[in-house]
Amino acid sequence: MNIKNILKQLEFKRKKRLGQNFLHDEMVLDEILFHADIQPGDTVLEIGAGLGSLTERLSESAGCLISLEVDKILYEYLGNRFRNRKNVRILWQDILKFNTDDLPGQDIKVIANLPYYISTPILKHLMKSVRKFSLILIMLQKELAERITAEPGSKKYGSLSIMTQFHTQAEIVAHVPRTAFYPPPAVDSALVRLQVLKQPCVNISNPEGFFRVVQAAFSHRRKTLRNSLLGSGRVSADKLDSAFKAAGISPTLRAESLSIHEFAKLAQFLL
């Protein structure tokens, strides 16, 4: 596929607000297919089909491929290109406005090459209905990929790490140079594999409350846990001190020191 020629034929002008960088590297496409492990009976949701380089490869294996594209010109191009593929549905759709609960079946595999400027909102959107999925394989800015896979004690570990790892086993499976895209983005990328857990990694009776505690704890990274949580205005000093004591956690630690299990233990005594 000669991306430059296709874009020229379409008289296509890139929209910077959509972060349109088209993946063309065959080795990277092979890497995605390897880690996706698409089987004939799989339903696959592709986010950001672009010019269809990955769509073409996915359509050869998936039982049902639903590809979303928000750009009207690219949507029409894709509709024409894949009009004879009975297992492919091309939708003109913004993933942030797409109700994933409407997808057929369960254990859906999500494959996405996300616009970097909106990757975090899309990731949070997917986590809301994560039980529909078995696997989420996403191309992200390298810095964001390192944040969501970070472990406790790391400066990159934060609320986004916990949100993702609460629901999935997250790992970076490939580093992707900017030259794999046309035009090249300003940063390098990473392919992240999120294997969805059958159940959240910790047993929480109030997940919303748990995530409020996590968000408050990371709201002031340089402050101690006690000061960050107290500053949220949601809990009294007495209750907070009692919770630290009951959980066996030092109030002088910083948020990045706590594992998900330790946050769950602390939240248990705060909620």
N, C-alpha and C positions, 0 to 999 in steps of 0.2 A: 504494500500500500504506500503510494507516494502522497504523503499528507499535504505537502505544498501544492501539488497539482490539484488535488481534490478541493482544497480551500479556495484555490484560484477559480476553479470551475463553478463553485458555489457563490463566488463573489462574496466570500465570507469575511467579515470583519470581527476580530476577537473582541469580546466584551470583558474588560478587565475586572468588572464587578463579579463575573462568574468564574474567574480564575482558570481560564481555558488554556491548559497546557496538555497537548495530546500525546499519550504514550505510544511509542512506535518501536521500541527496542524488543526484538523477538526473544532474546534471552530472558528479559524481564517478564514478558508474557508467558514464557514457558515456566518461569518460577511461580507465577501466580497460579497457573493451572495445576502445577504439582502440589502446592499447598492447599488448594481448594479441593482437590481429589473429587471432582464431580463424577457422580454415578448416573446411569441412565434414568433412574427413578427420582432424581433430585429436582426439587424446585429451587431456582436460583433467582435472587433479586439483585440486579445490577444497578448501581447508582452512578449516574454520570456516564452514559454510554459514549458520548463524544462522537467520533467518526466510525465507531464500531469495530476497532481492532480487537478488543477483548470480547466484544459481543459475538463476533464471528467464531472465535475459539470456544467460547462457552456454549454456543448453540450446537456445536458438534457433539456435545456430551450430555447436556442437561435434558431431563424429561420435559421441563417447563422453564423457560427463561423469560422473566419480566424485567425489561430494561427501561429505566427512567432517564429522560433527558429534558432539561428545563429550557434549552434553547430551541426556539420554534424552527429555525432553518435546519439545525442538525436533526431535530425530531422528524421533519419531513424527509430529509435525506435517508435516515435510518429506516423509516417506514417503507420507502421505496426499495432500499437495498435488501431488506429482509422480508419482503412481502410474500415470498413463497415458502418461508420457513414456518411450518405449522406449529412448531413448539416455541415460537418467539412472539412475545407481545411487546410492542414499543409504545410507551406512554409518555405524553407530553406532561410532565409532572415535576413539581418541586418536592423533594423528599421531605422537607420540613412541613409541608401541607398534606403529605400523603399518609393516609391511615393504614398503618401496617397490619392492623387487625383484619383488614379486608383481604389480605393475602390468603390464598387457598392452602389449607393444611398446616402442618407444623414442621419443625426441623428444617426450616428454610435456610439456605446458605446465602449470605449477603456478601457480595463482592463489590468493592467500591474504590474508585480513584477520586478522592474527595478534593474539592477546591480548598486550598489551605486556609483561606480567610474565614471559612465557615465550618471547618472540620469539627470543632468542639461542640457547637450546637447540634450538628448532625449526630455525633456520637451520643450525646445526651438523649436525643430523640429516639435513637435505636435502643438505648438502654431501657426506655419506658416500656417497650414491648419485647424485651429480650427473650422471653420464654417462647416466642414464636420461632426463634432461630436455633440452629445447632452450631453454626459457625459464622463469624464475621471476619472477613479478610479485607483489610483496608490499607490503602496507600496514603501515608500521612507525611507531613513535614517531619524531618528527622527529630527535631526538638520536641515536638508533641508526642511522637512515638516513644521517645525516652521518658517523657513524663508519665504516660499511662502505664508503662511497664516498670517504673521505678519501684525500688524496695525501700522499706523503712530505714531511716538513717541517711538517705540521699537527699541532697538539696532539691532534686527534681521531684521527689515524692510529695504528693499533695492530695487534695480532695478528688481531683480527677483520677488519680491512680487508684484511690479507694473505691470510687464509684464503678470503675471498670473492673477491677479485680474482685469486687463484691459479687459480680455476676459471671465473670469469665476467667479463664486461665490465659493470661496475656503474655505474648512473646514477640520480639522482633525476629523475623525469619529471613529478612534480606535487607541489605542497604542498597539503595538505588541512586545512581548519580543523576545530576540534573540533565545530563546529555541524553538520557533515555526519553526525554520529552521534546516536543516541538510546539512552540518555542521553549527553550530551556527556562525553567523557573529560576528564581534568584537563590534558591536553597536546595540542599540535597534532601532526599526522601528516604523513607523506610517502609517496608511492607510488614504490617502487624497482623498476627493471627490471634484472634480472640475465640478460644474454644468455650462455648457456653456451658456453664455448669448445670447439672440437673437441678440443683438447689443452690441458693446463695451460700457463700463459703462460711458464713456464720449464721446462727439461728437468732433472728431478731423479730420480736413481736411487733415492733413499731419502726419499720424501715424509714419512714419519712422523718421521724424524730431522730433516728440514728444519723441520718445525713445532715440534719440541722446541727447536730453536735459537731460533726466532722467539719462542716463549713465554718462554724464559729471558731473552732480550734485553729483552723488555717487562715483565719481572717487577718491575723497579725503574726506573721511567721517569726518575727524576732522576739515576740513576747512569750512568756511562759504559758503553759496550758491554762493555768489558773487565771491569769490575767486576760487571756484571750476569751475564755468562756465567760468570765465575769463581765467582760466588756460587751457581751452580746445582749445583756439585759434580760435574759430569759431565765436566769437562775440566781438564787440568793447566795451570798458568800457561805452561809452556814450549810446549806444543802450541798454546795459544791465541795466544801471541805470534807463533809461526811462521805460523799461519793468517792472522792480520791482515796480516803482511808479504807472504805469498804472494798474498793477495787484493787487496792494494793499498788496504786500508781502514784508516783511522786508528782506533786503539783508544780514542781520547778522544771519539769521536762518541757521540751518544745514539741509541737504537734508531729513533726517529722520523725520523732523517736518512736512513736506508737505504731504497732501493727494493727491490722484490721480487727483482730481478735481482742486486742487491748482496748481499742475504741469501743467495741461492742460491749465489753465488760463495764467500761466507764458509763456508757450510755444507759446500761441496764439500771444503774443507781441514780441516774439523772432524770429519767422519763417516768 
